[in-house]
C-alpha cells in the first residue's frame, strides 16, 4: 500500500480496490476524501476500465503524488480532460471528470468480488458492503458505531464517487 497525498488538496489519499478487466484480478486505486479526486498509477486506469489517456504537452498546475514531477494536461480517450504524469505515467481524475464519466456508464454491473477500501480508523481492508460513509471518509462497520446512517445530504455528496465506481466496473 503506497502512502500518497492528493495533488489538489495535499491530504492523504485513501486506497481502495476495484476489479480489473481481466478475470480474477484487482486494481488498487487512491481516492481523496476531501476533493473526491482519484489517482491511478501507470496502467491502473486501463486495468480498471479498459480506457486509455492521450497525453498532451501543456503543463498542469498539479504535481504527481507518486514521483513529484509536474503533470501534463491530457484527455481520457472518449472522455473528459485529466492530468497525467510524463515520468511515471500515472493519471489524476477530478471529481468533475468522474461525474462526466459516470454519466457515460454502460449497463454491465459491477463485479461483487474484488472491491474494497481501507478503513480510515482501524486501517483494515474491508469490502465496500461493510463501509459506512462519514464526514471524514469511509469506516468499517466495527469502527463506525451502531447502525450509523448517512444523512441524505452526505449521501448526495458522495454520489459522484459511487456513480464513478459503477462506471469503472462497466
BANUSE-652615 format. One line per field, with one value per atom (N, C-alpha, C): residue number from 1; residue in one letter; atom name; x, y, z. Coordinates in pm, 1 decimal. Last residue first. Layout:
# BANUSE-652615
mipa = (NUM,...)
fikol = (A,...)
voke = (CA,...)
px = (X,...)
py = (Y,...)
pz = (Z,...)
This chain:
# BANUSE-652615
mipa = (170,170,170,169,169,169,168,168,168,167,167,167,166,166,166,165,165,165,164,164,164,163,163,163,162,162,162,161,161,161,160,160,160,159,159,159,158,158,158,157,157,157,156,156,156,155,155,155,154,154,154,153,153,153,152,152,152,151,151,151,150,150,150,149,149,149,148,148,148,147,147,147,146,146,146,145,145,145,144,144,144,143,143,143,142,142,142,141,141,141,140,140,140,139,139,139,138,138,138,137,137,137,136,136,136,135,135,135,134,134,134,133,133,133,132,132,132,131,131,131,130,130,130,129,129,129,128,128,128,127,127,127,126,126,126,125,125,125,124,124,124,123,123,123,122,122,122,121,121,121,120,120,120,119,119,119,118,118,118,117,117,117,116,116,116,115,115,115,114,114,114,113,113,113,112,112,112,111,111,111,110,110,110,109,109,109,108,108,108,107,107,107,106,106,106,105,105,105,104,104,104,103,103,103,102,102,102,101,101,101,100,100,100,99,99,99,98,98,98,97,97,97,96,96,96,95,95,95,94,94,94,93,93,93,92,92,92,91,91,91,90,90,90,89,89,89,88,88,88,87,87,87,86,86,86,85,85,85,84,84,84,83,83,83,82,82,82,81,81,81,80,80,80,79,79,79,78,78,78,77,77,77,76,76,76,75,75,75,74,74,74,73,73,73,72,72,72,71,71,71,70,70,70,69,69,69,68,68,68,67,67,67,66,66,66,65,65,65,64,64,64,63,63,63,62,62,62,61,61,61,60,60,60,59,59,59,58,58,58,57,57,57,56,56,56,55,55,55,54,54,54,53,53,53,52,52,52,51,51,51,50,50,50,49,49,49,48,48,48,47,47,47,46,46,46,45,45,45,44,44,44,43,43,43,42,42,42,41,41,41,40,40,40,39,39,39,38,38,38,37,37,37,36,36,36,35,35,35,34,34,34,33,33,33,32,32,32,31,31,31,30,30,30,29,29,29,28,28,28,27,27,27,26,26,26,25,25,25,24,24,24,23,23,23,22,22,22,21,21,21,20,20,20,19,19,19,18,18,18,17,17,17,16,16,16,15,15,15,14,14,14,13,13,13,12,12,12,11,11,11,10,10,10,9,9,9,8,8,8,7,7,7,6,6,6,5,5,5,4,4,4,3,3,3,2,2,2,1,1,1)
fikol = (X,X,X,X,X,X,X,X,X,X,X,X,X,X,X,X,X,X,X,X,X,X,X,X,X,X,X,X,X,X,X,X,X,X,X,X,X,X,X,X,X,X,X,X,X,X,X,X,X,X,X,X,X,X,X,X,X,X,X,X,X,X,X,X,X,X,X,X,X,X,X,X,X,X,X,X,X,X,X,X,X,X,X,X,X,X,X,X,X,X,X,X,X,X,X,X,X,X,X,X,X,X,X,X,X,X,X,X,X,X,X,X,X,X,X,X,X,X,X,X,X,X,X,X,X,X,X,X,X,X,X,X,X,X,X,X,X,X,X,X,X,X,X,X,X,X,X,X,X,X,X,X,X,X,X,X,X,X,X,X,X,X,X,X,X,X,X,X,X,X,X,X,X,X,X,X,X,X,X,X,X,X,X,X,X,X,X,X,X,X,X,X,X,X,X,X,X,X,X,X,X,X,X,X,X,X,X,X,X,X,X,X,X,X,X,X,X,X,X,X,X,X,X,X,X,X,X,X,X,X,X,X,X,X,X,X,X,X,X,X,X,X,X,X,X,X,X,X,X,X,X,X,X,X,X,X,X,X,X,X,X,X,X,X,X,X,X,X,X,X,X,X,X,X,X,X,X,X,X,X,X,X,X,X,X,X,X,X,X,X,X,X,X,X,X,X,X,X,X,X,X,X,X,X,X,X,X,X,X,X,X,X,X,X,X,X,X,X,X,X,X,X,X,X,X,X,X,X,X,X,X,X,X,X,X,X,X,X,X,X,X,X,X,X,X,X,X,X,X,X,X,X,X,X,X,X,X,X,X,X,X,X,X,X,X,X,X,X,X,X,X,X,X,X,X,X,X,X,X,X,X,X,X,X,X,X,X,X,X,X,X,X,X,X,X,X,X,X,X,X,X,X,X,X,X,X,X,X,X,X,X,X,X,X,X,X,X,X,X,X,X,X,X,X,X,X,X,X,X,X,X,X,X,X,X,X,X,X,X,X,X,X,X,X,X,X,X,X,X,X,X,X,X,X,X,X,X,X,X,X,X,X,X,X,X,X,X,X,X,X,X,X,X,X,X,X,X,X,X,X,X,X,X,X,X,X,X,X,X,X,X,X,X,X,X,X,X,X,X,X,X,X,X,X,X,X,X,X,X,X)
voke = (N,CA,C,N,CA,C,N,CA,C,N,CA,C,N,CA,C,N,CA,C,N,CA,C,N,CA,C,N,CA,C,N,CA,C,N,CA,C,N,CA,C,N,CA,C,N,CA,C,N,CA,C,N,CA,C,N,CA,C,N,CA,C,N,CA,C,N,CA,C,N,CA,C,N,CA,C,N,CA,C,N,CA,C,N,CA,C,N,CA,C,N,CA,C,N,CA,C,N,CA,C,N,CA,C,N,CA,C,N,CA,C,N,CA,C,N,CA,C,N,CA,C,N,CA,C,N,CA,C,N,CA,C,N,CA,C,N,CA,C,N,CA,C,N,CA,C,N,CA,C,N,CA,C,N,CA,C,N,CA,C,N,CA,C,N,CA,C,N,CA,C,N,CA,C,N,CA,C,N,CA,C,N,CA,C,N,CA,C,N,CA,C,N,CA,C,N,CA,C,N,CA,C,N,CA,C,N,CA,C,N,CA,C,N,CA,C,N,CA,C,N,CA,C,N,CA,C,N,CA,C,N,CA,C,N,CA,C,N,CA,C,N,CA,C,N,CA,C,N,CA,C,N,CA,C,N,CA,C,N,CA,C,N,CA,C,N,CA,C,N,CA,C,N,CA,C,N,CA,C,N,CA,C,N,CA,C,N,CA,C,N,CA,C,N,CA,C,N,CA,C,N,CA,C,N,CA,C,N,CA,C,N,CA,C,N,CA,C,N,CA,C,N,CA,C,N,CA,C,N,CA,C,N,CA,C,N,CA,C,N,CA,C,N,CA,C,N,CA,C,N,CA,C,N,CA,C,N,CA,C,N,CA,C,N,CA,C,N,CA,C,N,CA,C,N,CA,C,N,CA,C,N,CA,C,N,CA,C,N,CA,C,N,CA,C,N,CA,C,N,CA,C,N,CA,C,N,CA,C,N,CA,C,N,CA,C,N,CA,C,N,CA,C,N,CA,C,N,CA,C,N,CA,C,N,CA,C,N,CA,C,N,CA,C,N,CA,C,N,CA,C,N,CA,C,N,CA,C,N,CA,C,N,CA,C,N,CA,C,N,CA,C,N,CA,C,N,CA,C,N,CA,C,N,CA,C,N,CA,C,N,CA,C,N,CA,C,N,CA,C,N,CA,C,N,CA,C,N,CA,C,N,CA,C,N,CA,C,N,CA,C,N,CA,C,N,CA,C,N,CA,C,N,CA,C,N,CA,C,N,CA,C,N,CA,C,N,CA,C,N,CA,C,N,CA,C,N,CA,C,N,CA,C,N,CA,C,N,CA,C,N,CA,C,N,CA,C,N,CA,C,N,CA,C,N,CA,C,N,CA,C,N,CA,C)
px = (-1797.5,-1870.5,-1779.6,-1658.4,-1693.6,-1761.8,-1643.7,-1521.3,-1551.6,-1912.4,-1853.2,-1728.1,-1935.7,-2016.6,-1962.0,-1763.5,-1730.7,-1810.1,-1911.7,-1784.3,-1742.0,-2123.1,-2151.4,-2021.6,-1976.2,-2048.7,-2078.4,-1888.8,-1791.6,-1858.1,-2134.1,-2046.7,-1944.0,-2236.2,-2297.1,-2211.6,-2153.0,-2070.6,-2124.5,-2352.8,-2216.9,-2128.7,-2569.6,-2571.3,-2431.9,-2492.5,-2507.2,-2505.1,-2509.0,-2377.9,-2382.5,-2790.8,-2700.8,-2562.3,-2894.2,-2920.0,-2823.2,-2657.3,-2761.7,-2775.1,-2609.3,-2553.4,-2667.2,-2637.4,-2694.3,-2632.5,-2506.2,-2491.9,-2545.0,-2534.5,-2629.8,-2626.1,-2300.7,-2424.3,-2510.3,-1971.6,-2075.9,-2199.5,-1752.5,-1846.3,-1957.3,-1591.9,-1541.5,-1644.8,-1735.8,-1687.1,-1647.2,-1780.8,-1892.5,-1849.7,-1518.0,-1582.1,-1694.6,-1544.8,-1509.3,-1579.4,-1439.0,-1504.3,-1452.2,-1453.4,-1417.4,-1495.0,-1550.0,-1405.1,-1362.0,-1818.7,-1771.6,-1621.8,-1860.6,-1863.3,-1814.4,-2006.1,-1953.5,-1968.3,-1908.4,-2002.2,-1936.1,-1871.0,-1828.3,-1941.7,-1934.1,-1919.6,-1880.2,-1929.6,-2058.1,-2053.1,-1662.4,-1746.2,-1879.1,-1460.5,-1540.8,-1628.9,-1151.0,-1286.5,-1358.1,-850.2,-911.9,-1045.3,-795.3,-821.4,-883.8,-764.9,-668.7,-689.2,-934.6,-852.8,-750.3,-1025.1,-997.4,-903.5,-1063.8,-989.3,-950.8,-1025.9,-1096.6,-1007.8,-987.9,-915.0,-986.4,-1204.1,-1146.8,-1066.5,-1314.7,-1290.0,-1226.5,-1375.4,-1388.2,-1359.7,-1369.7,-1254.1,-1264.3,-1706.3,-1582.3,-1470.9,-1915.0,-1934.4,-1806.1,-1867.8,-1841.8,-1853.9,-2127.0,-2000.9,-1984.1,-2291.4,-2290.3,-2149.6,-2328.7,-2266.6,-2251.8,-2427.2,-2519.4,-2454.7,-2208.3,-2278.0,-2357.3,-2190.1,-2188.5,-2265.2,-2164.5,-2144.9,-2145.7,-2176.9,-2293.0,-2286.1,-1924.6,-2036.3,-2161.3,-1770.2,-1759.3,-1877.1,-1850.3,-1867.3,-1864.1,-1764.3,-1907.0,-1937.2,-1487.3,-1557.1,-1707.0,-1440.1,-1412.0,-1484.2,-1508.7,-1584.7,-1564.0,-1308.6,-1447.1,-1534.8,-1027.9,-1100.3,-1239.9,-780.1,-912.8,-978.0,-449.3,-537.5,-668.0,-219.7,-325.8,-412.5,127.2,6.0,-93.9,376.1,256.1,129.4,611.7,567.1,438.8,644.8,753.5,706.2,420.0,505.0,616.7,107.4,248.5,334.9,-192.2,-112.0,34.7,-523.8,-381.2,-303.8,-796.5,-733.6,-591.3,-1111.7,-969.5,-922.9,-1339.2,-1302.9,-1151.3,-1347.9,-1393.0,-1339.5,-1226.2,-1371.2,-1427.2,-945.0,-999.7,-1150.6,-884.6,-925.0,-990.6,-619.8,-762.1,-783.9,-404.9,-430.9,-580.1,-154.8,-296.2,-307.3,104.5,60.3,-89.9,279.9,191.3,156.0,603.7,492.8,409.5,681.4,701.6,581.9,645.2,659.4,691.3,571.6,712.5,743.9,305.1,394.8,541.7,162.4,173.6,269.7,278.0,248.3,263.6,128.7,247.4,205.5,-72.7,-55.6,81.4,-93.9,-50.7,-20.4,43.9,-64.7,-7.2,165.1,190.6,68.7,79.4,64.2,79.7,74.1,206.2,200.6,-117.2,-95.2,45.6,-191.8,-121.7,-106.2,-476.9,-385.0,-323.8,-546.5,-529.6,-437.8,-801.6,-664.0,-664.3,-1002.6,-985.9,-839.1,-1048.0,-1022.5,-1001.5,-1073.4,-1183.3,-1167.0,-856.9,-986.4,-1100.9,-643.9,-681.3,-820.9,-637.2,-667.4,-711.7,-566.0,-687.6,-732.0,-320.4,-437.4,-567.9,-103.2,-173.4,-300.1,38.6,53.7,-16.7,-220.3,-81.6,-79.5,-464.7,-439.4,-289.8,-651.9,-521.5,-509.2,-938.1,-885.0,-752.9,-1112.6,-1030.0,-976.3,-1249.4,-1312.3,-1233.5,-1151.6,-1199.2,-1265.1,-1128.6,-1164.4,-1224.5,-1045.4,-1173.6,-1217.1,-911.5,-905.3,-1042.1,-804.9,-909.2,-887.2,-637.1,-624.3,-721.3,-655.4,-663.0,-653.1,-557.3,-559.6,-555.6,-742.7,-658.4,-671.8,-745.8,-799.0,-695.2,-849.1,-755.2,-825.1,-1040.4,-972.3,-875.2,-1005.0,-1075.0,-985.8,-943.9,-907.9,-972.3,-1025.4,-1096.3,-1063.1,-1035.7,-968.8,-1051.3,-1231.0,-1199.9,-1132.0,-1060.4,-1165.0,-1131.2,-988.0,-964.5,-1087.2,-826.9,-940.1,-914.8,-656.7,-656.9,-788.4,-678.0,-728.6,-728.9,-423.9,-516.5,-553.1,-392.0,-357.2,-465.5,-400.4,-437.0,-406.6,-359.7,-243.6,-282.3,-544.1,-568.9,-451.2,-430.5,-511.2,-510.1,-290.9,-225.6,-303.4,-294.2,-372.3,-297.9,-20.1,-106.6,-172.7,28.4,43.9,-53.9,158.8,101.6,133.6,70.0,150.4,82.5,85.5,0.0,90.4)
py = (-89.3,-108.1,-151.0,-24.0,-164.5,-194.4,249.7,169.6,24.6,320.9,338.1,255.2,270.3,195.1,203.0,465.4,325.0,235.8,690.7,664.0,519.7,677.4,660.7,630.3,725.9,599.4,573.3,985.0,878.0,742.8,1116.0,1120.2,1008.7,1078.3,1008.3,1011.8,1217.1,1102.8,1034.4,1404.0,1449.7,1336.3,1242.0,1313.2,1362.0,1166.2,1064.1,1128.3,1409.4,1346.5,1240.9,1442.9,1543.4,1484.2,1221.3,1237.0,1334.8,1076.0,1171.8,1188.1,739.1,854.4,950.8,592.0,617.6,741.7,342.4,483.1,501.3,100.3,140.8,288.8,178.8,104.4,170.2,249.8,252.2,177.1,236.2,346.9,351.7,13.3,142.4,254.9,-198.3,-209.9,-74.8,-117.0,-125.6,-132.9,112.4,-19.0,-17.7,427.1,348.2,214.2,682.9,553.7,484.1,1029.3,923.3,795.9,1222.8,1214.8,1105.0,1191.8,1321.0,1319.4,856.4,955.8,1087.5,564.4,696.7,788.3,241.2,346.6,479.5,-84.0,54.3,146.8,-336.2,-312.0,-168.0,-330.2,-358.8,-335.9,-303.7,-183.8,-207.9,-505.3,-489.6,-364.6,-379.1,-432.5,-421.8,-365.0,-371.9,-443.8,-146.9,-280.0,-269.2,95.3,60.8,-76.0,208.0,94.0,49.5,450.3,445.6,331.6,420.3,537.3,528.7,108.1,185.6,299.2,77.4,71.1,163.1,-121.4,4.6,-20.8,-304.7,-284.1,-149.8,-575.6,-435.6,-420.2,-844.2,-766.2,-618.3,-921.2,-952.5,-860.2,-833.5,-833.2,-860.7,-601.5,-734.3,-732.4,-397.0,-403.9,-543.4,-468.4,-448.2,-462.5,-292.1,-404.2,-376.5,-63.4,-142.9,-259.6,224.1,122.8,33.6,571.2,433.9,340.9,837.2,751.1,604.2,957.2,976.2,886.8,907.0,833.9,845.7,1095.1,953.9,873.6,1325.7,1316.4,1170.4,1261.1,1281.9,1269.9,1254.6,1131.5,1144.0,1523.6,1425.5,1294.7,1620.3,1663.7,1566.7,1509.6,1465.3,1504.3,1438.6,1518.9,1461.8,1200.2,1242.0,1320.1,1150.4,1203.3,1248.5,889.6,978.6,1021.2,802.7,798.7,902.1,801.0,769.3,749.3,895.3,762.7,715.4,1130.3,1048.0,906.4,1270.8,1227.5,1133.0,1211.4,1232.9,1183.5,1392.0,1271.3,1304.7,1494.8,1528.2,1397.9,1515.7,1461.9,1517.4,1584.1,1611.9,1556.6,1301.7,1436.4,1458.2,1075.8,1127.6,1265.8,945.3,941.7,999.2,908.4,881.5,861.1,1173.0,1033.6,1009.1,1389.6,1364.6,1214.5,1612.0,1506.5,1491.4,1822.0,1805.3,1697.2,1685.5,1745.3,1726.3,1755.7,1678.2,1757.1,1751.6,1837.4,1759.3,1487.7,1556.6,1647.4,1331.2,1476.9,1552.0,1066.7,1098.4,1247.9,1048.6,933.2,972.1,1277.9,1229.5,1111.2,1533.2,1391.2,1347.0,1854.3,1770.3,1627.6,2081.8,1974.5,1907.2,2248.7,2307.5,2200.1,2116.4,2136.6,2200.9,2196.9,2168.3,2201.5,2044.7,2162.7,2123.1,1819.5,1875.9,1998.3,1522.7,1647.7,1697.6,1178.8,1285.1,1407.3,1001.1,1062.3,1183.6,706.7,851.6,893.6,448.0,497.5,650.3,192.5,323.5,364.0,-26.3,-51.3,77.6,5.1,46.5,9.9,-103.0,-89.0,-66.3,-100.7,-225.5,-217.8,173.8,75.0,-57.0,271.5,319.8,220.9,143.2,111.1,157.6,229.7,108.6,78.9,406.9,366.5,233.4,479.0,456.4,410.5,716.3,587.3,578.9,890.9,872.3,728.8,1096.6,960.8,954.8,1343.9,1302.5,1161.7,1440.5,1334.2,1289.9,1621.0,1674.4,1568.7,1445.0,1587.0,1636.9,1192.3,1204.5,1350.3,1076.8,1186.1,1201.4,742.9,845.1,950.8,513.6,603.2,719.6,159.0,299.6,383.5,-153.0,-62.9,80.4,-397.7,-280.2,-195.8,-752.5,-632.0,-521.1,-1053.0,-950.8,-834.6,-1229.2,-1262.0,-1156.8,-1135.9,-1219.7,-1247.2,-792.9,-933.3,-1013.3,-551.7,-601.8,-749.3,-573.5,-542.8,-599.4,-431.4,-546.4,-498.8,-216.4,-237.8,-363.9,-82.3,-180.3,-196.8,205.3,114.1,25.3,439.7,330.2,252.6,783.6,661.3,550.2,1030.1,956.2,824.9,1300.3,1161.0,1096.5,1623.3,1532.3,1389.8,1802.0,1765.0,1685.4,1870.2,1908.8,1885.3,1786.0,1907.6,1957.3,1548.8,1658.6,1790.1,1387.1,1435.5,1550.4,1174.9,1289.0,1335.0,828.7,943.8,1052.5,525.4,642.1,764.0,209.6,330.7,446.1,-117.3,0.0,124.0)
pz = (-1538.0,-1663.2,-1773.6,-1318.8,-1333.6,-1464.9,-1351.3,-1358.5,-1381.7,-1309.0,-1442.1,-1456.6,-1036.7,-1131.5,-1271.9,-943.8,-919.0,-1013.8,-1019.0,-1082.6,-1063.2,-841.2,-984.0,-1060.0,-607.7,-624.7,-771.4,-658.0,-640.9,-661.9,-666.3,-784.1,-776.2,-407.2,-519.1,-645.0,-190.9,-229.7,-354.3,-156.7,-183.7,-232.8,-91.6,-219.1,-256.0,165.2,62.2,-75.7,297.9,282.3,172.9,282.5,227.8,202.8,420.6,277.4,213.2,649.9,618.0,466.9,705.3,636.4,606.0,1024.6,892.8,833.4,1220.2,1182.8,1040.4,1371.4,1267.9,1234.8,1609.5,1584.3,1479.5,1463.8,1566.5,1523.2,1296.7,1278.4,1382.1,1328.9,1377.4,1372.8,1215.9,1353.2,1411.4,952.6,1044.9,1189.4,853.0,854.7,958.4,687.6,804.7,794.5,468.7,487.0,611.5,572.6,479.1,507.7,742.9,725.5,630.5,762.1,712.7,687.4,637.0,743.4,685.1,516.4,483.2,603.4,582.0,620.9,589.9,439.4,459.6,498.8,366.4,510.1,540.8,91.6,156.2,306.9,24.4,25.1,95.9,250.8,129.1,139.5,397.4,409.7,275.5,566.2,433.4,448.0,845.7,790.5,651.3,974.4,871.0,809.0,1159.8,1203.8,1100.4,1019.6,1162.7,1201.1,748.5,793.7,940.8,592.8,695.0,744.4,255.5,381.6,479.8,44.4,88.0,214.5,-252.3,-111.5,-83.3,-476.2,-440.1,-292.4,-526.6,-565.7,-533.4,-632.2,-562.6,-609.0,-792.7,-648.6,-570.9,-1060.4,-1006.1,-854.3,-1175.6,-1104.1,-1044.0,-1490.1,-1344.5,-1287.7,-1788.5,-1721.0,-1571.8,-1918.1,-1838.2,-1763.9,-1877.9,-1956.3,-1863.0,-1809.7,-1760.5,-1853.2,-1849.6,-1965.8,-1928.3,-1607.4,-1694.2,-1816.6,-1512.2,-1452.8,-1538.5,-1647.8,-1682.8,-1630.0,-1509.8,-1654.8,-1698.4,-1253.2,-1278.7,-1427.2,-1296.8,-1260.7,-1284.2,-1346.4,-1452.3,-1423.0,-1092.5,-1210.1,-1325.6,-934.7,-913.8,-1032.9,-1153.8,-1055.9,-1037.4,-1189.3,-1233.1,-1121.3,-1283.5,-1179.6,-1243.3,-1359.1,-1405.0,-1287.7,-1431.1,-1350.1,-1401.2,-1558.0,-1636.9,-1554.3,-1453.9,-1408.7,-1477.3,-1633.0,-1581.1,-1546.2,-1697.1,-1807.8,-1762.5,-1556.4,-1525.2,-1641.5,-1633.4,-1637.9,-1614.6,-1579.6,-1569.4,-1561.1,-1817.9,-1697.0,-1690.0,-1978.4,-1957.2,-1822.7,-2049.8,-2006.3,-1999.0,-2334.5,-2206.6,-2176.7,-2542.9,-2536.2,-2407.8,-2353.4,-2485.9,-2473.8,-2144.9,-2146.7,-2280.8,-2199.1,-2219.3,-2217.8,-2014.3,-2110.8,-2127.5,-1892.1,-1923.2,-2029.9,-1684.3,-1810.2,-1823.8,-1372.2,-1458.7,-1584.2,-1252.8,-1294.7,-1395.9,-1018.0,-1146.0,-1174.1,-788.3,-774.1,-903.0,-794.1,-819.9,-815.6,-694.2,-689.8,-703.0,-733.2,-596.5,-582.4,-949.4,-934.8,-789.8,-924.0,-926.5,-895.2,-1120.8,-1022.9,-1036.5,-1332.4,-1204.7,-1100.6,-1641.1,-1545.1,-1418.4,-1965.8,-1824.3,-1738.9,-2269.6,-2183.8,-2037.5,-2416.2,-2391.8,-2301.4,-2330.6,-2400.3,-2373.0,-2375.1,-2303.0,-2391.5,-2365.0,-2460.7,-2390.4,-2187.9,-2182.6,-2295.6,-2203.9,-2211.4,-2213.4,-2043.2,-2107.9,-2108.2,-1890.7,-2032.4,-2110.7,-1616.1,-1703.0,-1849.5,-1476.6,-1409.2,-1506.8,-1661.4,-1593.6,-1534.3,-1728.2,-1830.4,-1768.2,-1478.0,-1543.2,-1650.5,-1429.5,-1348.0,-1411.2,-1582.6,-1622.0,-1544.7,-1318.9,-1459.0,-1484.2,-1075.1,-1114.2,-1259.4,-1035.4,-1098.5,-1128.9,-798.3,-859.6,-910.7,-788.4,-782.9,-859.1,-584.8,-697.2,-678.0,-364.5,-442.1,-564.7,-180.9,-309.6,-396.9,52.2,60.2,-71.0,0.7,71.1,85.3,-291.2,-195.3,-129.5,-355.4,-361.2,-254.4,-553.2,-438.6,-455.9,-626.7,-663.4,-536.3,-726.6,-611.5,-662.4,-893.3,-907.8,-781.7,-954.6,-895.1,-907.2,-1131.1,-1088.4,-1020.8,-1230.1,-1106.3,-1055.4,-1566.3,-1469.7,-1348.2,-1640.4,-1655.9,-1541.7,-1537.6,-1654.6,-1679.0,-1176.8,-1303.0,-1417.8,-917.6,-1002.7,-1130.8,-686.0,-785.6,-863.2,-364.5,-469.4,-556.4,-221.1,-233.4,-353.7,-9.9,-107.1,-104.6,8.8,69.9,-34.8,42.8,-42.8,25.3,265.1,235.8,149.6,106.1,214.6,169.4,-100.8,-19.0,105.7,-294.0,-154.9,-61.0,-549.3,-532.4,-387.8,-525.4,-596.3,-588.5,-208.9,-322.3,-391.9,-119.8,-92.8,-221.4,-31.3,-118.8,-78.5,32.7,100.2,16.0,-99.0,-113.0,-41.7,0.0,0.0,0.0)
